[in-house]
Amino acid sequence: MHRDRFVTFALIAFGMIIVGFITRALSRLVVDTQTATLIAAPLILGGFGIVILLTCLSILAYLGVGPLKTPMPDSD
């Protein structure tokens, strides 16, 4: 995996978790707490899953099993 993609996935995971919490907070204005949690759960769990995946990839890169690749510079 390229380092650029790794950072992109980390930002996506962070964004999904933040949007999940915002969705839960705003949904509580309209529906009850249980329904708001059910609405926000896929975003929060998806973001958490990406964080777990990135953690595993980081451990593999640290051990040298699956190194993170640096992007090749553009040759003009």
MDAnalysis code that builds the backbone (N, CA, C; Angstrom):
import MDAnalysis as mda
import numpy as np

u = mda.Universe.empty(228, n_residues=76, atom_resindex=np.repeat(np.arange(76), 3), trajectory=True)
u.add_TopologyAttr("name", ["N", "CA", "C"] * 76)
u.add_TopologyAttr("resid", np.arange(1, 77))
u.add_TopologyAttr("resname", ["MET", "HIS", "ARG", "ASP", "ARG", "PHE", "VAL", "THR", "PHE", "ALA", "LEU", "ILE", "ALA", "PHE", "GLY", "MET", "ILE", "ILE", "VAL", "GLY", "PHE", "ILE", "THR", "ARG", "ALA", "LEU", "SER", "ARG", "LEU", "VAL", "VAL", "ASP", "THR", "GLN", "THR", "ALA", "THR", "LEU", "ILE", "ALA", "ALA", "PRO", "LEU", "ILE", "LEU", "GLY", "GLY", "PHE", "GLY", "ILE", "VAL", "ILE", "LEU", "LEU", "THR", "CYS", "LEU", "SER", "ILE", "LEU", "ALA", "TYR", "LEU", "GLY", "VAL", "GLY", "PRO", "LEU", "LYS", "THR", "PRO", "MET", "PRO", "ASP", "SER", "ASP"])
u.atoms.positions = np.array([
    [0.845, -1.158, 0.000],
    [0.000, 0.000, 0.000],
    [0.901, 1.234, 0.000],
    [0.519, 2.208, -0.769],
    [1.278, 3.454, -0.820],
    [0.972, 4.304, 0.402],
    [1.936, 5.096, 0.796],
    [1.754, 5.950, 1.970],
    [0.631, 6.958, 1.765],
    [0.473, 7.445, 0.533],
    [-0.597, 8.407, 0.258],
    [-1.967, 7.779, 0.508],
    [-2.143, 6.541, 0.069],
    [-3.419, 5.860, 0.300],
    [-3.647, 5.586, 1.773],
    [-2.582, 5.273, 2.479],
    [-2.681, 5.017, 3.911],
    [-3.211, 6.261, 4.626],
    [-2.650, 7.409, 4.307],
    [-3.096, 8.665, 4.920],
    [-4.530, 8.968, 4.504],
    [-4.862, 8.719, 3.248],
    [-6.226, 8.960, 2.776],
    [-7.225, 8.094, 3.537],
    [-6.896, 6.802, 3.719],
    [-7.789, 5.920, 4.472],
    [-7.910, 6.356, 5.932],
    [-6.822, 6.850, 6.508],
    [-6.878, 7.320, 7.893],
    [-7.802, 8.528, 8.007],
    [-7.725, 9.439, 7.051],
    [-8.608, 10.612, 7.074],
    [-10.063, 10.216, 6.838],
    [-10.285, 9.256, 5.962],
    [-11.648, 8.768, 5.725],
    [-12.216, 8.130, 6.993],
    [-11.415, 7.334, 7.680],
    [-11.868, 6.696, 8.921],
    [-12.199, 7.744, 9.974],
    [-11.320, 8.726, 10.132],
    [-11.564, 9.797, 11.094],
    [-12.844, 10.554, 10.739],
    [-13.023, 10.847, 9.455],
    [-14.236, 11.543, 9.007],
    [-15.495, 10.735, 9.240],
    [-15.428, 9.415, 8.984],
    [-16.604, 8.572, 9.204],
    [-17.006, 8.541, 10.673],
    [-16.028, 8.480, 11.558],
    [-16.335, 8.451, 12.988],
    [-16.938, 9.785, 13.427],
    [-16.372, 10.887, 12.984],
    [-16.903, 12.209, 13.344],
    [-18.317, 12.388, 12.795],
    [-18.524, 12.017, 11.530],
    [-19.864, 12.147, 10.928],
    [-20.859, 11.243, 11.648],
    [-20.415, 10.068, 12.078],
    [-21.299, 9.174, 12.837],
    [-21.765, 9.801, 14.139],
    [-20.834, 10.438, 14.860],
    [-21.229, 11.087, 16.114],
    [-22.126, 12.296, 15.873],
    [-21.845, 13.045, 14.826],
    [-22.704, 14.198, 14.493],
    [-24.091, 13.705, 14.084],
    [-24.140, 12.636, 13.291],
    [-25.430, 12.064, 12.893],
    [-26.222, 11.600, 14.103],
    [-25.541, 10.973, 15.036],
    [-26.229, 10.504, 16.244],
    [-26.778, 11.676, 17.049],
    [-25.976, 12.728, 17.184],
    [-26.409, 13.882, 17.972],
    [-27.582, 14.591, 17.314],
    [-27.519, 14.781, 16.009],
    [-28.608, 15.480, 15.327],
    [-29.860, 14.617, 15.204],
    [-29.685, 13.298, 15.100],
    [-30.847, 12.409, 15.011],
    [-31.615, 12.358, 16.323],
    [-30.920, 12.579, 17.418],
    [-31.603, 12.558, 18.718],
    [-32.592, 13.704, 18.851],
    [-32.445, 14.741, 18.034],
    [-33.413, 15.835, 18.050],
    [-34.747, 15.413, 17.453],
    [-34.718, 14.421, 16.568],
    [-35.921, 14.018, 15.848],
    [-36.486, 12.692, 16.357],
    [-35.601, 11.722, 16.626],
    [-36.045, 10.392, 17.040],
    [-35.469, 10.069, 18.415],
    [-35.864, 8.927, 18.964],
    [-35.356, 8.558, 20.287],
    [-33.893, 8.092, 20.217],
    [-33.310, 7.878, 21.380],
    [-31.873, 7.585, 21.476],
    [-31.508, 6.275, 20.789],
    [-32.330, 5.247, 20.955],
    [-32.024, 3.949, 20.348],
    [-32.001, 4.023, 18.828],
    [-32.978, 4.712, 18.247],
    [-33.035, 4.841, 16.793],
    [-31.867, 5.678, 16.281],
    [-31.507, 6.730, 17.000],
    [-30.370, 7.555, 16.595],
    [-29.076, 6.754, 16.613],
    [-28.931, 5.881, 17.586],
    [-27.746, 5.025, 17.661],
    [-27.726, 4.041, 16.502],
    [-28.886, 3.479, 16.159],
    [-28.956, 2.549, 15.029],
    [-28.643, 3.241, 13.706],
    [-29.005, 4.503, 13.578],
    [-28.716, 5.255, 12.351],
    [-27.220, 5.528, 12.234],
    [-26.568, 5.873, 13.338],
    [-25.157, 6.263, 13.312],
    [-24.200, 5.087, 13.403],
    [-24.672, 3.930, 13.832],
    [-23.786, 2.785, 14.068],
    [-22.985, 2.342, 12.840],
    [-23.579, 2.271, 11.639],
    [-22.763, 1.827, 10.491],
    [-21.574, 2.740, 10.202],
    [-21.749, 4.032, 10.350],
    [-20.634, 4.955, 10.111],
    [-19.532, 4.773, 11.150],
    [-19.929, 4.687, 12.405],
    [-18.932, 4.561, 13.472],
    [-18.213, 3.218, 13.373],
    [-18.956, 2.144, 13.150],
    [-18.332, 0.822, 13.042],
    [-17.468, 0.703, 11.789],
    [-17.897, 1.322, 10.690],
    [-17.082, 1.312, 9.475],
    [-15.770, 2.047, 9.674],
    [-15.831, 3.205, 10.306],
    [-14.610, 3.952, 10.604],
    [-13.699, 3.193, 11.539],
    [-14.278, 2.544, 12.549],
    [-13.491, 1.746, 13.482],
    [-12.854, 0.555, 12.777],
    [-13.575, -0.056, 11.844],
    [-13.024, -1.171, 11.075],
    [-11.834, -0.748, 10.227],
    [-11.920, 0.432, 9.624],
    [-10.797, 0.945, 8.838],
    [-9.603, 1.217, 9.741],
    [-9.849, 1.737, 10.940],
    [-8.750, 1.984, 11.889],
    [-8.075, 0.669, 12.269],
    [-8.855, -0.386, 12.509],
    [-8.289, -1.693, 12.838],
    [-7.452, -2.220, 11.669],
    [-7.963, -2.091, 10.449],
    [-7.233, -2.524, 9.264],
    [-5.917, -1.759, 9.116],
    [-5.955, -0.451, 9.304],
    [-4.737, 0.348, 9.191],
    [-3.740, 0.018, 10.294],
    [-4.238, -0.309, 11.472],
    [-3.348, -0.723, 12.553],
    [-2.642, -2.030, 12.204],
    [-3.375, -2.985, 11.659],
    [-2.762, -4.246, 11.247],
    [-1.731, -4.021, 10.142],
    [-2.047, -3.173, 9.175],
    [-1.091, -2.870, 8.111],
    [0.154, -2.177, 8.658],
    [-0.017, -1.319, 9.649],
    [1.132, -0.644, 10.258],
    [2.031, -1.641, 10.988],
    [1.422, -2.579, 11.687],
    [2.218, -3.594, 12.385],
    [2.979, -4.456, 11.385],
    [2.319, -4.840, 10.291],
    [2.999, -5.628, 9.262],
    [4.134, -4.840, 8.615],
    [3.923, -3.540, 8.394],
    [4.987, -2.713, 7.824],
    [6.145, -2.570, 8.799],
    [5.845, -2.455, 10.074],
    [6.897, -2.337, 11.091],
    [7.728, -3.617, 11.164],
    [7.048, -4.759, 11.023],
    [7.751, -6.039, 11.066],
    [8.465, -6.363, 9.757],
    [8.174, -5.620, 8.713],
    [8.820, -5.835, 7.421],
    [8.121, -6.839, 6.541],
    [6.955, -7.293, 6.933],
    [6.214, -8.282, 6.153],
    [5.553, -7.632, 4.943],
    [4.926, -6.503, 5.151],
    [4.243, -5.788, 4.072],
    [4.599, -4.322, 4.099],
    [5.727, -3.948, 3.527],
    [6.188, -2.564, 3.660],
    [5.280, -1.562, 2.954],
    [5.221, -0.365, 3.507],
    [4.515, 0.727, 2.858],
    [5.416, 1.286, 1.767],
    [4.857, 1.471, 0.596],
    [5.647, 1.953, -0.535],
    [5.547, 3.466, -0.629],
    [6.644, 4.072, -0.983],
    [6.613, 5.508, -1.249],
    [6.268, 5.702, -2.706],
    [5.487, 6.724, -3.032],
    [5.095, 6.918, -4.419],
    [6.305, 7.277, -5.273],
    [6.286, 6.806, -6.505],
    [7.365, 7.097, -7.425],
    [7.252, 8.545, -7.887],
    [8.369, 9.263, -7.945],
    [8.310, 10.652, -8.444],
    [7.976, 10.647, -9.930],
    [7.279, 11.668, -10.342],
    [6.921, 11.806, -11.748],
    [8.162, 12.096, -12.570],
    [8.376, 11.326, -13.598],
    [9.521, 11.571, -14.477],
    [9.037, 12.301, -15.713],
    [9.558, 13.480, -15.905],
    [9.132, 14.306, -17.045],
    [10.009, 14.092, -18.244],
])
